[in-house]
Amino acid sequence: MTFTTEHFIALLPLLITGLTAIVVMLAIAWRRSHTVIPTLSVIGLNLALLSIVYSMRVGDIDVTSLMRIDGYTHFYIALILVATLACMTLSHAYMEKYSSNREELYLLLLLSCTGGIVLVSAQHLASLFIGLELLSVPVYGLVAYSYFNRRSLEAGMKYLVLSAAGSAILLFGMALLYAQSGTLSFSGIGAQLAQQASAGLLLEIGIGMMFVGLAFKLSLVPFHLWTPDVYEGAPAPVGAFLATASKVAVFAVVVRMFQTMPAALNDTWLHSLVGFIAIISIMVGNLLALMQSNLKRLLGYSSIAHFGYLLVALAASKGLAVEAIGVYLVTYVVTSLGAFGVVVLMSSPSNGERDADALFEYRGLFWRRPYLTAVLTVMMLSLAGIPLTAGFIGKFYIITVGVESKLWWQTAAVVLGSAISLFYYLRVMVTMYLVQPGLSRHDAPMNWGERVGGVMLIAIAALTLLLGVYPQPLLQVLQHTGL
């Protein structure tokens, strides 16, 4: 295939992000600076974000048989870039007092973001695997970045071992698919499935193993055991990246894969498996979150439940399903960034200190940092799906899709899981308004609102409320991003 100017224009976000990673790597080798390196990284990501507008002029285009650039790809590339930018902004304040090398954190975030862009553009099993590994491998280093902290090293090792196991299962599933179908493209495998009255045994096992491998990355039950430990041990900005950009990229390619080969999801066995995993992810995630006294572990278990909600829309796979997934992912990303952002501003990795993630450290926060408390309160309300917040719009769409597709058990699980989640989200909120004399305090800096991370948190809280009241612009964008 001959590359034309249109192909290069379509790939601009990927090319700019990759070039930024190279520039940052050379800049680190030339001179370390915790001002220059983050600035270069942020400029590069902003240019990549702006280039999407120019790239959209090309329209839908296949770049070789490996990647497809269309409205769906542009939307999720933008979401990944915005999430990465937010995590970098939070990282700058977090890493100011870090006692060792700080600059490599931004390089690893850029490399992982590049992998995410490749992943959401994939329409071939080879590009899927390349993107997934480029997304995952830098995260191993990011999770263990605070190497002087035993929990961080432990989290990095757990994520490395379990993620490698997930990748191995995924790769074996791909091999079985290729052995049966003779092709690695999503559309080719879909055509093979559509031609057969019932999928062959190798095809069924291969698709099942691929789903299991991707379920590891999404921390769906029963492949979720790494999640709370990794969220707790990872530096707070890395936890934010793992919960948002990383998972969004994986779920976006899962949706594209099943939309491109709908016969796979129509198979009774796989459809039942997806529906069952959705129910147990919702229930297990919410029930285990009830027992947590650590905010990052609570958010980890909560994320398991949230991706269980998303599986309900994936199981529906028709009507408003793709639009509902887009709405929910946007609201989840915005809210998770806000929740982790508060933990970041409350934490500092200097002198081997752990992050301020224990709930008792937030006791009485309202009386010391009222505006920061207001931000976290809005995030908890949104995660719970309370009306007038972004989270309510997301859950409304998921329930609508479930009812439309007559997935009664899954829809009931969404409603029951949301009711259970109210308890632990409200517990976090109530804790911030209680006062206990003589309790050791861990505070955000007095000038948190004047810092870039603080300004961004206030903007995220405002956006969460705006999307809850007026979601129409987001819905209009999503109408043009369908597969």
Buried (B, 14 or more C-beta within 10 A) or exposed (E): EEEEEBBEBBBBBBBBBBBBBEBBBEBBEEEEBBEBBBBBBBEBBBBBBBBBEEBBEBEEBBBEBBBBBBBBBBBBBBBBBBBBBBBBBBBBBBBEEBEEEBBBBBBBBBBBBBBBBBBBBBBBBBBBBBBBBBBBBBBBBBBBBBEEBEBBBBBBBBBBEBBBBBBEBBBBBBBBBBEBBEBBBBBBBBBBBEEEEEBBEBBBBBBBBBBBBBBBBBBBBEBBEBBBBBBBBBBBBBBBBBBBBBBBBBBBBBBBBBBBBBBBBBBEEBBEBBBBBBBBBBBBBBBBBEEBEBBBBBBBBBBBBBBBBBBBBBBBBEEBBBBBBBBBBBBBBBBBBBBBBBBBBBBBBEEEBBBBBBBBBBBBBBEBBEBBBBBBBBBBBBBBBBEBBBBBBBBBBBBBBBEBBEBEEBBBBBEBBBEBBBEBBBBBBEBBBEEEEEEEEBBBBEEBBEBEBBEBBBEBBEBBBBBBEEBEEBBEBBEEBBE
